[in-house]
Amino acid sequence: MPDLGETAPDFTLPNTEKKPLSLRDFRGKKLVLAFYPGAFTGTCTREMCALRDSLSVLGNSGANVLAISVDTPFANRGFAGKNGLVFPFLSDYRREVIAKYGIVQNFSGLEGYEVAKRSVFVLDKDGRVTYRWVSEDAGKEPPNDEVIKAAQATP
């Protein structure tokens, strides 16, 4: 798991249109990386809608939002569309990125079914981690006010 001050591990994942998007595409911009366990679940929906509702504040601080789950690009597209979520959603269907970030967890007790721990990383314009929040409890939402403050304070 990247520590505060470390450069976040780079990755390239498909977006909802199956087009590759890389973390390095966001260099020069502040970024909120929001990893979530699964589309269409209650807590994930509340978390992503809270980010959606914070976009103007985050945008005013120069921060972009990028959401990542192990769901397929098709599920992510449906989830984003149903909830009016306009930031990019990426599919870590091979579970490589969640392994790089050290945020793998078993989901719902289904053996072998691994998802992202609910996690938020705020990155500065150079891709360094300035804030990190990771939960072992998939039902716990990130502290959105804290995430916003971290994004605003990030250079």
C-alpha positions in Angstrom: 0.0 0.0 0.0 1.5 3.4 -0.9 2.4 5.5 2.1 1.9 9.2 2.4 4.4 11.0 0.3 5.1 8.0 -2.0 4.2 8.0 -5.6 1.1 6.0 -6.3 1.6 2.9 -8.4 0.8 3.5 -12.0 -1.8 1.4 -13.9 -3.8 1.3 -17.1 -7.4 0.0 -16.9 -10.4 0.0 -19.3 -13.0 2.7 -18.8 -16.7 2.1 -19.3 -16.2 2.2 -23.1 -13.4 -0.4 -22.8 -10.8 2.3 -23.7 -7.5 2.3 -21.7 -7.0 5.0 -19.2 -3.8 5.4 -17.2 -3.0 7.0 -13.9 -0.2 8.9 -15.7 -2.9 10.5 -17.9 -3.7 12.6 -14.7 -0.2 13.8 -14.0 -0.2 17.5 -13.5 -3.7 17.3 -11.9 -4.8 16.6 -8.3 -6.7 13.3 -8.1 -9.1 11.5 -5.8 -8.8 7.8 -6.4 -11.9 6.1 -5.0 -11.7 2.3 -4.9 -15.1 0.6 -4.2 -16.1 -3.1 -3.7 -19.1 -3.4 -6.1 -21.4 -1.5 -8.3 -25.1 -1.3 -7.4 -24.5 -2.0 -3.7 -26.0 0.3 -1.1 -22.8 1.7 0.5 -21.0 2.0 -2.9 -24.0 3.9 -4.3 -24.0 6.3 -1.4 -20.2 6.8 -1.6 -20.2 7.5 -5.3 -23.2 9.8 -5.1 -21.5 11.7 -2.3 -18.5 12.2 -4.6 -20.8 13.3 -7.4 -22.4 15.8 -5.1 -19.0 17.1 -4.1 -17.7 17.5 -7.7 -18.1 21.3 -7.8 -16.2 21.7 -4.6 -13.5 19.2 -5.6 -13.3 20.8 -9.1 -12.9 24.3 -7.6 -9.8 22.9 -5.8 -8.5 21.5 -9.1 -9.1 17.9 -8.1 -10.4 15.2 -10.5 -12.2 12.0 -9.4 -11.5 8.5 -10.6 -13.5 5.5 -9.4 -12.1 1.9 -9.6 -13.7 -1.5 -8.9 -13.3 -5.1 -10.1 -16.7 -4.8 -11.9 -16.8 -5.1 -15.6 -16.8 -2.0 -17.8 -20.4 -2.8 -18.6 -21.5 -3.0 -15.0 -19.6 0.2 -14.2 -21.3 2.0 -17.2 -24.7 0.9 -16.0 -23.9 1.9 -12.4 -22.6 5.4 -13.5 -25.6 5.9 -15.8 -28.2 5.0 -13.3 -26.8 7.3 -10.7 -25.7 10.3 -12.9 -22.1 9.7 -12.1 -20.0 11.7 -14.6 -16.4 11.0 -13.5 -14.4 8.1 -15.0 -15.0 4.6 -13.8 -12.3 2.0 -14.4 -12.5 -1.8 -14.3 -9.8 -3.7 -12.5 -11.3 -7.0 -13.6 -7.9 -8.8 -13.3 -7.5 -7.5 -9.8 -4.0 -6.4 -10.5 -4.3 -2.8 -9.3 -6.0 -3.6 -6.0 -3.1 -6.0 -5.4 -0.6 -3.2 -6.2 -2.3 -0.9 -3.8 -2.6 -3.6 -1.1 -6.3 -3.3 -0.8 -7.6 -6.8 -1.7 -10.4 -8.3 0.4 -12.7 -11.3 0.2 -16.3 -10.3 -0.5 -19.4 -11.6 1.2 -17.6 -14.8 2.3 -17.5 -16.2 -1.2 -14.3 -18.1 -1.5 -12.0 -16.7 -4.2 -14.1 -13.6 -4.8 -11.9 -10.7 -4.1 -12.8 -7.0 -4.4 -11.2 -3.7 -3.5 -11.3 -2.6 0.1 -13.2 0.6 0.2 -10.3 3.1 -0.1 -9.6 6.7 -1.0 -6.2 8.1 -2.0 -5.7 11.8 -2.8 -2.8 12.4 -5.1 -0.9 15.6 -5.8 0.0 16.8 -9.3 3.1 14.7 -9.2 1.1 11.5 -8.3 2.3 11.4 -4.7 -0.2 10.3 -2.0 -1.2 13.2 0.3 -4.1 11.4 2.0 -5.1 7.8 2.4 -8.2 6.2 3.9 -8.7 2.4 3.8 -11.5 0.4 5.6 -11.7 -3.3 6.4 -15.5 -2.8 6.7 -17.1 -2.8 3.2 -20.2 -1.2 4.8 -18.4 1.9 6.1 -18.4 5.0 3.9 -15.3 7.2 3.6 -15.4 10.5 5.5 -16.3 12.7 2.5 -15.7 16.0 4.4 -12.2 14.8 5.2 -11.5 13.7 1.6 -12.7 17.1 0.4 -10.4 18.9 2.9 -7.5 16.7 1.9 -8.1 17.5 -1.8 -8.3 21.2 -1.1 -5.1 21.1 1.0 -3.2 19.2 -1.6 -0.9 21.3 -3.8 
